[in-house]
Amino acid sequence: MSAYEFAVLGLILPCQRAALVHAIEETVTDFGLHIGHDVTFHDSESIAGRDKSAAFVATYFGSPAHVDADIVEQITQENVPIIPTVGPADDFNANVPDFLQALNGHRRRHDDMAMTELTSVMLEAVGLLRRQRRVFISYRRTESRAAALQLHDLLTARGFDVFLDTHDIRQGDPFQDVLWHRLCDSDVIVMLETPGFFDSKWTRHEIARALAKEIHVLRVVWPEHQPSKLTELAKTIYLRSEDLPVADGPIRTQIANVIALAVERLRSRSIASRYQSITGRLRADIQKFGARVEGIGAHRAIAVRLPDDRRIWAYPVVGIPTAEILNEIADKARNAGQRELPVLVYDHIGIRDSWSSHLDWLDENIRAVRAIKLSEAAWSFAAWED
């Protein structure tokens, strides 16, 4: 079962498909991933068998014949991104079916035969750009410090941004506020479950809040320890005595590599489920007043159609919004030719008060993009004013 899945549909030339696969392979290899094992490509014949729990994106190569349109229409209701793409001089409306025309699309360039731009857009959709890969290690210093340091270095080498409290909280910062903030900004929690892990209220709270935020947990259970039932649904790796020569680590290299691969696979599912959760909640909330989601396109932009027929582009963010992300969304909307004001939608629970105030200030003073809490999105859209 693959960690990440891509679908390439529509009228695509063999040379175009080969260039796209090669460009994606060059990037994922940097993370220790392999095409055919960790990364799967689907076409119109295999798409029905995709793993719906994995991070997924489809791209549709448009043509006047609308090849594979029936297949693409079937997956538009699954809360997954579909990126319509057309050639440099093609008419977008003529080459893309009606039900995809509301989506953020991609126009290929004459000077990009290697599909570099389309590759970047697809990798962004499944969270495989380097700045998107965030992991939080939860552990007790008195029992697993060496193993935590080992996994920090190993995962960092595999392209993850890893949070470890001893490394990533500066002196003078409010320790617990920063920790909760970074936890909310993580894709996966690696939980080193030692015998005394749940004796600490802080580690108990870390795991409970991770689950409350729908962040997936990978628990690594120490030898001869009976794991807690509090996390019995978490993905679990059990260590044997020979995997841990010293009580607090490091873990035997072969098993540490197994853990790193498990983090990758679980991260894919965490990203997929959290984006689907945001989209699903937004879809359900706006339907209450007659609006609807028309689909999800490039950059995971959600096309929202209001009852008065206006369209809003909502860009969901998993994790902590930043000024840089606001700027990127404004640029993406401008490059896509969107006349409507783009909206960043995010889950504010757990974000530091000072950061929330910063976001409110940005929203009041930067008019190129709006930032709205997910819990307030339907309320805002119901009386939308540009």
Phi, psi and chi 1 to 4 in degrees:
 res  aa     phi    psi   chi1   chi2   chi3   chi4
   1 MET       -  126.3 -168.6  174.9  -66.3      -
   2 SER   -77.2  156.8  -62.7      -      -      -
   3 ALA   -81.4  -39.2      -      -      -      -
   4 TYR  -130.3  141.4  -58.5   93.2      -      -
   5 GLU  -131.0  136.9  -56.6 -155.3   -3.5      -
   6 PHE  -123.9  146.7  -60.7   84.8      -      -
   7 ALA  -123.8  133.4      -      -      -      -
   8 VAL  -118.5  110.7 -176.7      -      -      -
   9 LEU  -124.7  169.4  -55.4  167.9      -      -
  10 GLY    91.7 -160.5      -      -      -      -
  11 LEU   -93.6   95.8 -174.1   61.9      -      -
  12 ILE  -121.0  133.3  180.0  170.9      -      -
  13 LEU   -73.6  149.9  -59.7  174.4      -      -
  14 PRO   -54.7  -38.7  -27.5   35.1      -      -
  15 CYS   -67.8  -33.7   61.1      -      -      -
  16 GLN   -68.8  -43.1  -67.5  173.7  -41.6      -
  17 ARG   -63.3  -42.9 -176.7 -177.6  179.4   87.5
  18 ALA   -62.6  -40.0      -      -      -      -
  19 ALA   -66.0  -40.8      -      -      -      -
  20 LEU   -66.1  -46.2 -175.0   60.0      -      -
  21 VAL   -62.1  -41.9  171.9      -      -      -
  22 HIS   -64.2  -42.3  176.5   69.7      -      -
  23 ALA   -64.9  -40.6      -      -      -      -
  24 ILE   -68.2  -40.2  -69.5  175.8      -      -
  25 GLU   -61.2  -39.8 -176.9  174.3   22.3      -
  26 GLU   -59.8  -36.8  -79.0 -166.4  -38.2      -
  27 THR   -77.0  -48.5  -61.6      -      -      -
  28 VAL   -68.6  -24.9  -58.2      -      -      -
  29 THR   -61.8  -31.7  -60.7      -      -      -
  30 ASP   -62.5  -23.4  -69.9  -18.1      -      -
  31 PHE   -98.4    8.7  -57.9  137.2      -      -
  32 GLY    78.1   20.7      -      -      -      -
  33 LEU  -103.5  155.1  -56.4  174.5      -      -
  34 HIS  -132.6  134.9  -57.1  -76.5      -      -
  35 ILE   -62.8  134.6  -58.3  -67.6      -      -
  36 GLY    94.6  -21.9      -      -      -      -
  37 HIS  -116.3  -58.3 -176.3  -99.3      -      -
  38 ASP   -93.7  -24.0  -51.8  -57.4      -      -
  39 VAL  -128.6  126.7  177.4      -      -      -
  40 THR  -116.6  139.7  -64.7      -      -      -
  41 PHE  -109.3  130.8  -77.8   86.3      -      -
  42 HIS  -108.7  153.5  -68.1  -70.3      -      -
  43 ASP  -122.5 -167.2   56.4   19.1      -      -
  44 SER   -64.2  -25.3   58.1      -      -      -
  45 GLU   -84.2  -29.9  -64.9 -176.6    0.0      -
  46 SER  -102.1   -9.1   65.0      -      -      -
  47 ILE   -60.1  -31.1 -175.8   65.5      -      -
  48 ALA   -64.7  -23.3      -      -      -      -
  49 GLY   -96.4   13.8      -      -      -      -
  50 ARG   -65.3  154.8   77.1  175.9 -177.8   89.0
  51 ASP   -83.0  109.1  178.8    3.3      -      -
  52 LYS   -75.1   -4.5  -66.2 -171.7  177.5 -178.2
  53 SER   -94.3   -8.9   66.7      -      -      -
  54 ALA   -90.4  155.8      -      -      -      -
  55 ALA   -62.2  132.7      -      -      -      -
  56 PHE  -145.0  145.7  169.8   82.3      -      -
  57 VAL  -147.3  144.8   62.0      -      -      -
  58 ALA  -117.7  143.9      -      -      -      -
  59 THR  -120.1  139.8 -174.8      -      -      -
  60 TYR  -117.2  115.0  178.3   77.4      -      -
  61 PHE   -83.8  107.8  -81.5   68.7      -      -
  62 GLY   -74.5  155.0      -      -      -      -
  63 SER  -160.6  160.4   68.6      -      -      -
  64 PRO   -59.9  -25.3  -26.1   35.8      -      -
  65 ALA   -78.5  -11.8      -      -      -      -
  66 HIS    52.7   50.4  -66.7  176.6      -      -
  67 VAL   -60.3  137.5  175.5      -      -      -
  68 ASP    66.7   14.8  -65.3  -24.0      -      -
  69 ALA   -60.4  -37.7      -      -      -      -
  70 ASP   -65.0  -36.8   54.3  -22.8      -      -
  71 ILE   -69.4  -43.4  -63.4  170.5      -      -
  72 VAL   -64.6  -38.5  176.9      -      -      -
  73 GLU   -61.5  -32.7 -171.1  167.4   16.7      -
  74 GLN   -65.5  -31.4  -68.5  174.7   18.4      -
  75 ILE   -97.1    0.2   61.8  174.4      -      -
  76 THR   -68.9  -20.5   55.4      -      -      -
  77 GLN   -93.8    8.7  -61.9  -58.6  -48.7      -
  78 GLU   -97.1   13.8  -63.6  179.5    6.6      -
  79 ASN    58.2   36.7  -69.5  -17.5      -      -
  80 VAL  -119.5  152.6  -65.2      -      -      -
  81 PRO   -75.9  137.5   23.8  -30.7      -      -
  82 ILE  -127.4  123.9  -57.9  170.6      -      -
  83 ILE  -108.3  103.1  -55.8  167.7      -      -
  84 PRO   -70.3  136.5   -9.3   24.2      -      -
  85 THR  -133.9  140.9  178.1      -      -      -
  86 VAL  -132.4  163.9  -64.1      -      -      -
  87 GLY   -70.8  170.6      -      -      -      -
  88 PRO   -55.8  -36.9  -22.6   32.3      -      -
  89 ALA  -111.6    6.9      -      -      -      -
  90 ASP   -75.7  148.9  -69.5  -18.0      -      -
  91 ASP   -80.1  115.4 -176.5  -35.6      -      -
  92 PHE   -58.8  -46.6 -172.0   86.1      -      -
  93 ASN   -66.1  -32.6  -68.3  -25.8      -      -
  94 ALA   -78.2  -27.4      -      -      -      -
  95 ASN   -98.8  -11.3  -76.2  -91.7      -      -
  96 VAL  -117.4  132.5  172.2      -      -      -
  97 PRO   -57.6  155.4  -20.7   30.7      -      -
  98 ASP   -53.8  -41.5  -68.8  -15.6      -      -
  99 PHE   -71.9   -9.7   61.2   86.1      -      -
 100 LEU  -103.5   -8.6  -71.4 -179.0      -      -
 101 GLN   -69.9  -17.6  -70.2 -177.8   11.2      -
 102 ALA   -79.4  -12.6      -      -      -      -
 103 LEU   -84.3  154.9  -55.5 -171.1      -      -
 104 ASN   -63.6  115.9 -122.8    0.6      -      -
 105 GLY  -107.0 -176.4      -      -      -      -
 106 HIS  -135.4  127.4  171.5   75.5      -      -
 107 ARG  -102.1  120.1 -177.0  174.6  -64.8  -80.9
 108 ARG   -72.5  153.9  -57.0 -171.6  -59.9  -81.5
 109 ARG  -107.4  152.8  -61.5 -161.1  -27.5 -110.1
 110 HIS   -59.3  -35.8  -76.1  -64.6      -      -
 111 ASP   -94.1   17.4   59.1   -9.4      -      -
 112 ASP  -128.3   57.2 -171.3   21.4      -      -
 113 MET   -65.9  -19.1  -58.9  -59.2  -70.0      -
 114 ALA   -82.6    0.1      -      -      -      -
 115 MET    62.8   32.3  -58.9  -79.2 -179.9      -
 116 THR   -63.7  -45.0  -56.3      -      -      -
 117 GLU   -66.5  -45.5  -77.0 -169.0   -9.9      -
 118 LEU   -63.6  -37.8 -179.3   57.0      -      -
 119 THR   -59.2  -45.7  -65.7      -      -      -
 120 SER   -61.7  -41.2  179.6      -      -      -
 121 VAL   -65.2  -40.6  173.3      -      -      -
 122 MET   -69.6  -41.2  -65.5  178.7   71.7      -
 123 LEU   -65.5  -37.2  -69.2  172.3      -      -
 124 GLU   -60.5  -39.9  177.6 -169.1   25.3      -
 125 ALA   -64.1  -31.0      -      -      -      -
 126 VAL  -101.3    7.9  -65.9      -      -      -
 127 GLY    75.9   30.9      -      -      -      -
 128 LEU  -106.6   19.5  -86.7  175.9      -      -
 129 LEU   -84.3  147.5  -63.2 -177.2      -      -
 130 ARG   -57.6  -37.9 -170.0  168.4  -67.8  -85.0
 131 ARG   -74.1   -8.0   58.9  178.7  170.1   73.8
 132 GLN   -93.7   -6.6  -64.3  176.3  -67.5      -
 133 ARG   -97.3   98.6  -62.0  162.9   56.7   78.4
 134 ARG  -123.6  131.1  -58.4  176.7  -65.5 -100.9
 135 VAL  -131.3  143.7  174.5      -      -      -
 136 PHE  -120.5  127.3 -176.9  105.9      -      -
 137 ILE  -101.3  121.5  -61.8  177.7      -      -
 138 SER  -107.9  125.3 -179.1      -      -      -
 139 TYR  -161.3  168.1   71.4  110.9      -      -
 140 ARG  -104.5  122.2  -73.0 -155.4   73.3 -178.2
 141 ARG   -57.5  -34.6  -65.2 -174.9 -166.4  178.2
 142 THR   -73.5  -12.3   56.2      -      -      -
 143 GLU  -122.6  -22.7  -66.3 -178.0  -44.7      -
 144 SER  -145.5   29.6   55.0      -      -      -
 145 ARG   -60.0  -47.2  177.8  179.8  171.3   83.1
 146 ALA   -64.4  -39.6      -      -      -      -
 147 ALA   -67.1  -38.6      -      -      -      -
 148 ALA   -63.4  -44.1      -      -      -      -
 149 LEU   -62.7  -41.1  -69.2  169.6      -      -
 150 GLN   -60.8  -47.7  173.6 -164.7   19.6      -
 151 LEU   -69.2  -33.0  -68.3  175.6      -      -
 152 HIS   -57.5  -48.5  174.4  -82.2      -      -
 153 ASP   -69.7  -39.8  -66.7  -14.7      -      -
 154 LEU   -65.5  -47.1  174.5   61.1      -      -
 155 LEU   -69.9  -34.6  -67.9  168.8      -      -
 156 THR   -60.9  -41.5  -61.3      -      -      -
 157 ALA   -65.0  -22.7      -      -      -      -
 158 ARG   -94.2   14.8  -68.7 -170.2  174.8 -138.6
 159 GLY    90.4   14.5      -      -      -      -
 160 PHE   -93.6  150.6  -73.4  100.8      -      -
 161 ASP   -93.8  104.1  176.3    4.8      -      -
 162 VAL  -103.3  129.6 -173.9      -      -      -
 163 PHE   -98.0  124.4  175.2   82.0      -      -
 164 LEU  -134.7  125.6 -170.9   65.9      -      -
 165 ASP   -55.6  -36.6   56.8    1.8      -      -
 166 THR   -72.0  -16.8   54.5      -      -      -
 167 HIS  -103.0  -29.4  -78.6   48.6      -      -
 168 ASP  -119.7    8.6  -60.7  -65.7      -      -
 169 ILE  -114.7  118.1  -62.2 -179.3      -      -
 170 ARG   -73.9  151.1  -63.6  175.7  -60.6 -179.4
 171 GLN   -60.0  135.2  -68.8 -176.4   -9.0      -
 172 GLY    94.9  -18.8      -      -      -      -
 173 ASP   -74.6  148.7  -80.4  -10.1      -      -
 174 PRO   -67.8  105.8   21.9  -30.6      -      -
 175 PHE   -52.2  -55.1 -175.9   91.0      -      -
 176 GLN   -70.2  -36.5 -147.0   57.5   47.4      -
 177 ASP   -61.4  -44.4  -78.0   -5.0      -      -
 178 VAL   -64.5  -41.1  173.2      -      -      -
 179 LEU   -62.0  -47.2 -171.6  143.6      -      -
 180 TRP   -63.6  -38.6  -64.0  137.1      -      -
 181 HIS   -60.5  -47.5 -170.9   82.1      -      -
 182 ARG   -69.9  -33.4  -73.5  -61.8  -58.9  -92.8
 183 LEU   -60.9  -44.0 -176.9  143.1      -      -
 184 CYS   -65.8  -21.0  -68.4      -      -      -
 185 ASP   -94.4    9.1 -156.3   28.6      -      -
 186 SER  -101.6  155.1  -61.6      -      -      -
 187 ASP   -93.7  -34.1  -54.5  -36.8      -      -
 188 VAL  -141.3  143.3  171.2      -      -      -
 189 ILE  -105.6  122.6  -51.2  -60.7      -      -
 190 VAL   -95.3  114.1  177.9      -      -      -
 191 MET  -106.3  116.1  164.9 -170.9  169.3      -
 192 LEU   -91.6   95.9  -56.1 -175.7      -      -
 193 GLU   -85.9   93.4 -171.8  170.7  -12.6      -
 194 THR   -90.9  169.2   49.7      -      -      -
 195 PRO   -54.5  -33.7  -30.3   37.3      -      -
 196 GLY  -101.6   13.8      -      -      -      -
 197 PHE   -55.8  -48.2 -178.0   87.3      -      -
 198 PHE   -86.0    5.0  -77.8  103.3      -      -
 199 ASP   -75.3  -20.4  -67.4  -17.8      -      -
 200 SER   -93.4  129.2  165.5      -      -      -
 201 LYS   -66.6  -28.0   71.8  172.5 -176.6  178.7
 202 TRP   -69.5  -44.3  -60.1  116.8      -      -
 203 THR   -68.6  -35.8   48.5      -      -      -
 204 ARG   -59.8  -44.4  -69.9 -161.1  -51.9  -89.1
 205 HIS   -67.1  -37.4  -68.1  171.7      -      -
 206 GLU   -57.9  -48.3  -75.0  171.7   10.4      -
 207 ILE   -69.2  -43.0  -60.6  -53.5      -      -
 208 ALA   -61.2  -42.0      -      -      -      -
 209 ARG   -72.9  -32.3  -73.5 -172.4  163.0  178.4
 210 ALA   -61.4  -45.0      -      -      -      -
 211 LEU   -66.3  -37.1  -64.0  175.1      -      -
 212 ALA   -63.7  -30.8      -      -      -      -
 213 LYS   -88.7    5.0  -73.0  -75.5  -71.6 -174.1
 214 GLU    64.3   27.3  -59.0 -179.0   72.4      -
 215 ILE   -86.6  128.6  -57.4  170.4      -      -
 216 HIS   -72.6  146.7  -73.7   33.2      -      -
 217 VAL  -117.8  130.7  175.4      -      -      -
 218 LEU  -107.0  115.4  172.0   66.1      -      -
 219 ARG  -102.2  132.9   64.0  177.5 -176.3  177.2
 220 VAL  -110.0  111.3  179.7      -      -      -
 221 VAL   -95.7  130.0  179.0      -      -      -
 222 TRP   -68.1  152.2 -107.4 -128.9      -      -
 223 PRO   -55.4  139.0  -23.3   33.0      -      -
 224 GLU    59.6   20.2  -58.5  178.6   11.5      -
 225 HIS  -104.1  133.6  168.1   59.5      -      -
 226 GLN   -85.2  112.1 -176.9   64.9   35.3      -
 227 PRO   -67.0  156.5   24.2  -32.9      -      -
 228 SER   -71.7  145.7  169.9      -      -      -
 229 LYS   -74.1  -12.1  -68.8 -175.2  178.1 -179.7
 230 LEU   -62.5  -26.9  -65.4  174.1      -      -
 231 THR  -123.9   31.5   51.9      -      -      -
 232 GLU   -67.3  -17.7   60.7 -174.7   -4.2      -
 233 LEU   -88.8   -4.7  -62.8 -180.0      -      -
 234 ALA   -73.9  151.1      -      -      -      -
 235 LYS   -61.0  131.8  170.9   71.8  176.0  175.4
 236 THR  -129.4  137.7  -55.9      -      -      -
 237 ILE  -120.8  123.6  -67.1  176.6      -      -
 238 TYR   -96.9  126.3  -67.0   92.5      -      -
 239 LEU   -87.1  144.6  -61.2 -179.2      -      -
 240 ARG  -100.2  165.7  -59.8  171.0  -60.3  175.0
 241 SER   -57.4  -38.3  -62.9      -      -      -
 242 GLU   -72.9  -14.4   54.9  -93.7   36.1      -
 243 ASP   -80.8  -12.5  -61.9  -29.8      -      -
 244 LEU  -137.4   78.2 -158.7   65.8      -      -
 245 PRO   -58.0  -32.9  -22.9   34.1      -      -
 246 VAL  -117.5  141.9 -179.5      -      -      -
 247 ALA   -53.8  -40.7      -      -      -      -
 248 ASP   -98.2    7.2   73.8  -25.9      -      -
 249 GLY   107.0  178.4      -      -      -      -
 250 PRO   -76.9  165.4   28.2  -35.1      -      -
 251 ILE   -83.1  147.0  -60.3  166.2      -      -
 252 ARG   -52.8  136.7 -171.6  159.6   57.3   92.8
 253 THR   -54.3  -43.6  -59.3      -      -      -
 254 GLN   -60.0  -42.0 -179.1 -179.5   -5.5      -
 255 ILE   -73.4  -35.6  -57.8  -56.1      -      -
 256 ALA   -60.1  -38.1      -      -      -      -
 257 ASN   -68.0  -35.0  -73.2  -32.7      -      -
 258 VAL   -62.9  -41.7  169.8      -      -      -
 259 ILE   -61.9  -43.4  -67.1  170.3      -      -
 260 ALA   -61.0  -41.4      -      -      -      -
 261 LEU   -67.9  -38.0 -178.8   57.2      -      -
 262 ALA   -63.9  -37.2      -      -      -      -
 263 VAL   -59.8  -44.9  169.1      -      -      -
 264 GLU   -60.2  -47.2 -168.7   76.4   65.4      -
 265 ARG   -67.2  -41.6  -67.8  177.1 -179.7  -84.2
 266 LEU   -69.4  -35.8 -170.1   61.5      -      -
 267 ARG   -59.9  -42.2  179.8 -167.8  168.2  -83.2
 268 SER   -56.6  -45.7  165.1      -      -      -
 269 ARG   -69.7  -35.4  -77.8  147.4 -179.9   74.6
 270 SER   -64.7  -46.0 -177.2      -      -      -
 271 ILE   -59.8  -48.0  -75.4  -74.3      -      -
 272 ALA   -60.6  -46.6      -      -      -      -
 273 SER   -70.6  -35.0   66.5      -      -      -
 274 ARG   -72.8  -37.9  -68.1  174.7   74.0 -166.8
 275 TYR   -66.2  -41.6  -89.1  119.3      -      -
 276 GLN   -64.9  -33.6  -72.3  174.5   -5.4      -
 277 SER   -65.5  -45.8  176.9      -      -      -
 278 ILE   -61.2  -47.6  -69.6  175.8      -      -
 279 THR   -64.9  -42.4  -53.3      -      -      -
 280 GLY   -63.3  -42.5      -      -      -      -
 281 ARG   -65.7  -42.1  -74.5  174.5   60.1 -173.5
 282 LEU   -63.7  -43.7 -177.8   62.8      -      -
 283 ARG   -60.0  -47.1 -174.5 -169.4  -66.9  -89.7
 284 ALA   -65.7  -39.8      -      -      -      -
 285 ASP   -69.7  -42.4  -73.8  -10.3      -      -
 286 ILE   -75.9  -22.8   65.2  173.2      -      -
 287 GLN   -65.6  -20.9  -75.1  176.8  -15.3      -
 288 LYS   -64.7  -26.1  -64.9  173.4 -176.4  176.1
 289 PHE  -116.4   19.5   64.5   87.9      -      -
 290 GLY    93.8    3.2      -      -      -      -
 291 ALA   -85.2  170.9      -      -      -      -
 292 ARG  -151.6  155.5   69.6 -177.5 -170.9  -83.7
 293 VAL   -91.3  123.7  169.3      -      -      -
 294 GLU   -88.9  -19.2  -64.7 -176.8  -52.5      -
 295 GLY   154.9  178.0      -      -      -      -
 296 ILE  -127.2  124.6  -52.3  169.0      -      -
 297 GLY  -114.7 -151.3      -      -      -      -
 298 ALA   -58.6  147.0      -      -      -      -
 299 HIS    61.5   20.5  -45.9  -62.0      -      -
 300 ARG    58.6   25.1  -74.0 -167.3  173.0  -89.0
 301 ALA   -67.0  126.0      -      -      -      -
 302 ILE   -95.6  121.8  -56.6  171.0      -      -
 303 ALA   -85.0  112.4      -      -      -      -
 304 VAL  -107.3  123.2  176.0      -      -      -
 305 ARG  -102.0  118.9 -178.2   69.9   69.3  174.8
 306 LEU   -80.4  162.3  -61.9  178.6      -      -
 307 PRO   -58.4  -27.7  -26.7   35.3      -      -
 308 ASP   -87.7   11.9   61.7    6.3      -      -
 309 ASP    79.5    3.7 -150.6   37.1      -      -
 310 ARG   -72.9  153.9  -73.7 -178.4  -62.2  164.3
 311 ARG  -114.9  138.8 -179.8 -172.7  -65.3  144.4
 312 ILE  -118.7  139.9  -60.4  173.3      -      -
 313 TRP  -101.9  113.8  -67.0   98.0      -      -
 314 ALA  -105.1  124.2      -      -      -      -
 315 TYR  -105.9  105.0  -71.1   77.7      -      -
 316 PRO   -74.4  143.0   28.6  -33.8      -      -
 317 VAL  -122.1  124.4  170.6      -      -      -
 318 VAL   -94.5  117.5  167.4      -      -      -
 319 GLY   108.6 -153.6      -      -      -      -
 320 ILE   -96.8  120.9  -52.2  -63.2      -      -
 321 PRO   -68.4  147.0  -14.7   28.8      -      -
 322 THR  -132.3  167.9   64.1      -      -      -
 323 ALA   -60.6  -36.0      -      -      -      -
 324 GLU   -62.7  -41.1 -179.6 -177.4   12.3      -
 325 ILE   -66.7  -40.5  -68.8  174.1      -      -
 326 LEU   -58.5  -43.5  -75.1  166.6      -      -
 327 ASN   -63.7  -42.0 -178.4   62.1      -      -
 328 GLU   -62.6  -42.1  -73.1  179.8   -3.2      -
 329 ILE   -65.3  -41.3  -71.8  174.4      -      -
 330 ALA   -60.4  -42.5      -      -      -      -
 331 ASP   -64.6  -43.5  -74.7  -15.7      -      -
 332 LYS   -63.5  -42.6  -70.3  167.4 -177.1  174.1
 333 ALA   -63.9  -41.7      -      -      -      -
 334 ARG   -65.6  -44.2 -177.1  167.2   53.3 -107.6
 335 ASN   -67.3  -26.8  -67.6  -23.4      -      -
 336 ALA   -83.8   -1.9      -      -      -      -
 337 GLY    73.7   23.3      -      -      -      -
 338 GLN   -76.7  124.1  -64.5  169.6    6.6      -
 339 ARG   -83.4  -22.5  -67.0 -174.5  -62.4  -86.9
 340 GLU   -79.1  152.1  -55.7   84.5   -2.9      -
 341 LEU   -68.7  123.1 -172.5   69.6      -      -
 342 PRO   -73.9  150.9   26.9  -33.0      -      -
 343 VAL  -125.4  125.8  179.4      -      -      -
 344 LEU   -89.3  126.5  179.7  154.0      -      -
 345 VAL  -114.1  128.1  178.6      -      -      -
 346 TYR  -144.6  158.6   68.3  100.7      -      -
 347 ASP   -92.0  115.6 -179.5    0.1      -      -
 348 HIS   -85.8  -10.3   71.7  -72.2      -      -
 349 ILE   -62.1  127.8  -58.2  -60.7      -      -
 350 GLY    93.1  -10.6      -      -      -      -
 351 ILE   -74.1  139.2  -63.7  177.9      -      -
 352 ARG   -56.6  143.0  -66.5  176.0   66.1 -175.6
 353 ASP   -57.1  -40.5  -70.3  -17.7      -      -
 354 SER   -64.8  -34.3   59.5      -      -      -
 355 TRP   -72.9  -38.5 -159.4  -94.6      -      -
 356 SER   -62.3  -40.4  -67.6      -      -      -
 357 SER   -63.7  -38.6  -62.5      -      -      -
 358 HIS   -61.5  -43.4  170.8   62.7      -      -
 359 LEU   -65.2  -39.6  -72.1  173.1      -      -
 360 ASP   -62.8  -40.7  -70.0  -18.5      -      -
 361 TRP   -63.5  -44.0 -176.6   89.6      -      -
 362 LEU   -60.6  -41.2  -71.3  172.3      -      -
 363 ASP   -65.9  -33.5 -165.3   47.7      -      -
 364 GLU   -76.2  -26.8  -69.0  173.3    3.2      -
 365 ASN  -112.1  -11.7  -69.5  -83.2      -      -
 366 ILE  -113.4  113.5  -61.8  176.7      -      -
 367 ARG   -96.5    3.1  -54.1  -46.6  -56.4  166.4
 368 ALA   -81.2  -16.4      -      -      -      -
 369 VAL  -156.5  146.9   60.7      -      -      -
 370 ARG  -105.5  148.1  -69.7  -82.9  -57.5  -83.1
 371 ALA  -117.5  123.6      -      -      -      -
 372 ILE  -130.6  135.8  -65.0  178.3      -      -
 373 LYS   -67.3  140.9  -60.9  178.2  180.0   68.6
 374 LEU   -56.4  -40.1  175.7   60.8      -      -
 375 SER   -66.0  -17.4   58.8      -      -      -
 376 GLU  -112.1    2.3  -60.1  174.0   -2.1      -
 377 ALA   -63.0  -49.1      -      -      -      -
 378 ALA   -63.0  -40.0      -      -      -      -
 379 TRP   -59.1  -42.8  177.4  -95.3      -      -
 380 SER   -71.1  -43.2  -62.0      -      -      -
 381 PHE   -68.2  -28.1  -69.9  167.8      -      -
 382 ALA   -65.6  -24.9      -      -      -      -
 383 ALA  -129.0   51.9      -      -      -      -
 384 TRP   -71.7  131.1 -175.6 -109.2      -      -
 385 GLU  -129.1  126.9  -63.8  -71.9  -14.1      -
 386 ASP   -63.5      -  -75.2  -17.0      -      -
